[in-house]
Amino acid sequence: MSIPTELIPICPDDGLPMTMNLRTDESFVEDAGWKMAAKRYQDFLHSHKGKHVLYWELGVGMNTPVIIKFPFWQYTEENPNAYYACLNLGESGCSTKISERSICLNADIGKGLRDLL
């Protein structure tokens, strides 16, 4: 499976081929903006501990489940007021420990969100 080289996006700054920002090697970017967003996320988790929360996962597969999927399951399990929702085509599911407080929709994100409206 390959694509023509001319379809690879080029960085406007240095002219090099672009890649996704994934935790696969030393090129993952954790700049000041990333660190501020990470702090806001931690602040949200701390300030909503024990409160009514919906952990809504959109399109997260099993490529890197330790970043979003597994923590959402854990947060839901630890908080009896929390619920978990997953909308993902082909990889919708949850831990059996939280199944009573979960909804898992096996659907395309675009169509699934439109159907919810």
HUUR-V507210 format. One record per backbone hydrogen bond with DSSP energy under -0.5 kcal/mol. CO is the residue of the C=O (numbers start at 1). NH is the residue of the N-H. If there is no record, write none. Layout:
co=CO nh=NH
co=CO nh=NH
//
This chain:
co=4 nh=7
co=5 nh=8
co=9 nh=18
co=11 nh=15
co=16 nh=11
co=20 nh=22
co=22 nh=24
co=22 nh=25
co=25 nh=28
co=28 nh=30
co=31 nh=35
co=32 nh=36
co=33 nh=37
co=34 nh=38
co=35 nh=39
co=36 nh=40
co=37 nh=41
co=38 nh=42
co=39 nh=43
co=40 nh=44
co=41 nh=45
co=42 nh=46
co=43 nh=47
co=44 nh=48
co=46 nh=49
co=48 nh=51
co=51 nh=53
co=53 nh=55
co=53 nh=83
co=54 nh=56
co=55 nh=57
co=55 nh=85
co=56 nh=58
co=57 nh=59
co=57 nh=87
co=59 nh=61
co=64 nh=67
co=64 nh=68
co=65 nh=70
co=68 nh=72
co=69 nh=73
co=70 nh=74
co=71 nh=75
co=72 nh=76
co=73 nh=77
co=74 nh=78
co=75 nh=79
co=78 nh=80
co=79 nh=82
co=81 nh=53
co=83 nh=55
co=84 nh=103
co=85 nh=57
co=86 nh=88
co=86 nh=105
co=87 nh=59
co=88 nh=90
co=91 nh=93
co=95 nh=98
co=96 nh=99
co=98 nh=101
co=99 nh=102
co=101 nh=84
co=103 nh=86
co=103 nh=105
co=104 nh=106
co=105 nh=88
co=105 nh=107
co=108 nh=112
co=109 nh=113
co=110 nh=114
co=111 nh=115
co=112 nh=116
co=113 nh=117
//
